[in-house]
Amino acid sequence: MSRNSATEKYRILFVANEPLYFYLQRAPLVREAVGLGLEVHIATPSGRKLAELQALGSTVHIWQLSRTSIGLLTNPRALLT
């Protein structure tokens, strides 16, 4: 699969169950990915540090996933959000 670097960016999606801890632990990784020219997306429930995650240059998608679920099949609402 080839990409035309002039028109398309590579994308990366991070899935986090808690935006605060994702920010505290992964902000340098997001910064580096954005600096390398990747299009960074983060799927996470609403919570603290969402604005800071966006300020790093990422796109934040609010995705409600129960922290107690053991998978997508046991939490079908997660697939609909």
Residue, then its C-alpha position, 0 to 999 in steps of 0.5 A: m500500500s503506497r501513500n502520496s505523502a503530499t496529500e495523505k497523512y498516516r493516522i494513528l488511533f489511541v483508545a484510552n479508558e481515562p483521558l486524565y491518565f492517558y494525558l499524564q502518561r502518553a502526552p509525550l508520545v502524542r506530541e512526537a507522533v504529531g511532530l512526525g506528521l501523523e494524524v493523531h486521534i484519541a477515542t476516550p470517554s469524556g473527562r478531565k484533560l480533553a482540551e489539553l489532549q486537543a492542544l497537543g494537536s490530536t483529534v479527540h473522539i468521545w467514546q463511552l466505554s464502560r470501564t468494567s466491561i470485558g469487551l465490545l461484545t459485552n458492551p454493545r452500546a460502545l459500538l453505537t457511539 
